[in-house]
Amino acid sequence: MSMIAAANPASNAPVDALANLKDIHLPTAVSWWPLAPGWWVLLALFFLMIALAVILYIRSQRKTSQEIIVEQALHLFHQLQQQSLSPKDLIMALSELLRRTAISLYGRDEIANLAGDEWLHFLNKRGSTKAFTNGVGRALAEQPYRPDVDYNREALLGLTDDWLKKQLLSTSGKVSAK
């Protein structure tokens, strides 16, 4: 030891003071439960986003199923156009096709009880036209029950095609090129 260190007892004091210190006492650990309010808000937002995604998915699927219904009806309509049906058979087939399509799209409760002018008014309303009650579409309500069938075949086919395409337009926002 050097003479200066032995003569100066204060130089050992810091070493002794450090030896007298005790360890730091840590606070108790914070529990993860119960969650802080901010986490509850985040959880609520997360579940709301999941619910919104599910609702949007279901709506898009429903819309897609309606598009499929109308596209199938258009396909059947084009098959009817290709067939050589008698005027009475054609009008019966067109009436059945329109009714089945309407029931599939708008529900049995709304459509099944419609007949005659009520049915034609429904077709007018959903087709944004007046040709069913005031034009060639009137044949759908009158001609199937007459012994002599007389109507403009091409005009009725065009009216039916337009009605089906308007249903596709109303369900999807576009018209199929089929």
C-alpha positions, 0 to 999 in steps of 0.5 A: 500500500502506498503511503498516501492511501494509508494516511488517508482513511477517507479513500476507503470510505466509498468502498465501505459505503457501496458494501452497505447498499442493499439490492433494489426491490422491484415492484410486483409484476403487473398482471395481464388480467384484467385488461386495460380499457384500451385493450377492451376498445381494441377487442371490440373494434376487432370483433366489429370488423370481423362481423362487418366482414362476415356480413359483407361476404354474405351479402356478396354471396347472396348477390352472386346467387341472384346473378346465377339465377338470372343467368340460368333463366337467360340460358333457358330463355335462349334454349326456348328461342332455339326450339320450334315450339307451337305459339301456345307452348311457347307462351306457356314456357315463357310464362313459366320461366318468368314466374320461376325466375320471379319466385327465385328472386323475390320469394314465393310469398310475394309472387305465388298468389299473383295472377292476371293483371296483378302478375302483369303489373308486377312484371311491369314494375320489376321490368320498368316497362308498361309493355306487359299490361299495355302491350304484347306482354298481355298475351302472358295472361290472356293467350294461354286460355284461348283456343286460338293463340295470336300474338307477336312472337318476336316482340314477346321474346324481346320483352321477355329477354329485356325483363330478364336482363333488367333483373340481372342489371338490378342484381349485379349492376351489369348486363351479361353478354350471353 
